[in-house]
Amino acid sequence: MTVKQEIHVEGATVPVYLYEKDGITYYEFDTSELGPPEPMVNALSVLKLIDSPQKRAVMINHKKPMGLFDKISDRFDYKVEELDGKYRIEFWLKGNR
């Protein structure tokens, strides 16, 4: 079982949870109930924590954040998975899959 611990992230307006799985540290947050610009604000705050190949961010959102993708695509890669009408987006540093 994965234990998630809530952490404080400067600039985030939603809870952010830290957990480890398979040697990777994850920072997970849910913006699915928020309207613009809150999902992008939170994502940019959490993405500041992704500074090594062993760290990932996981965003749960109500839609694919296309504006965010455009803004971060020079530094981060990501994958999108649909989950019961919401989207799970996992981000990592470019070139570190």
N, C-alpha and C positions, 0 to 999 in steps of 0.2 A: 504494500500500500504506500502511495506517495503522500508524504506529509507536506502540506502547503502552509507557509508562514507569511502573514501579512507584513509588508514592509512599507516604510515611508519613501516615496519618490518625489523629489522636488518638482513641482509643476503639475503633478497628477491630481485629478479631481475624482478619481475612482480608486477603490482598493487595488493594490498590486500585490500579487502573491509570488513568493519565491519558493522553488522546489528543485530537487535534483532528480534526474532520471538517466540512467546509462552513462554517467560521467558528464552529463551536460547540465548546466544551470539554466533554469527557465524563469522568466519573469512574465506572469500571466495577468491579464486585466480584461475586463468586460465593459465595452462601451455601447452595447447593443440597445440600451434604453436612452441614449443621448443623441441630440441633434448637433449639427455643425455649429461651431468648429470643434466641439469637445472631443470627438474621436481622434482627430488629428493632433490636437494639443496633447492629449494623453499619450498617444503613440510616440510623438516626438520626445516627450519626457522620458518614457521607458526606453526608447531606442538609444538614448545616451548611455545606458548601462551596458550595452552590447559592445564590448571592447576587446573580445577575444573569440577564437573559434569554439571555445567551450561554453559560450553563452548564447541564449536565444530568447526572443520575445514572442509571446503568444497573445494575440488580440482576438477577442470575440466581438463581432460587430453585426449589425442588422443588414449590412450590404458590403459589397467589395469596395474598399476605400480607394477608388481610382486616383483621386487627387493626391493622396498620401503616397501611392505607388510612384507617381511621377516625381514627387519631391525627394524620395529616398533611393531611387533606383541606381544612382551612381555609387552608393555605399553598401546597400543591402540587397540580398536576394530574398525571395519569399515564396511560400506555397500557400494556396487557398484550398480549404476543404469546406464543403457545405454540410451543416449540421442542423437538421430540423428547422429550416427556415432562417438560420443564422449562419455566419461564416466564421471559421477558425483560420486565422492567418498567422503563420509562423515565419519569423524573420531571423536572418543570420547574416554575418558579415560576408560580403561578396567574395567568392572564391573559397569558401569554407563550408562545404556541405557535410 
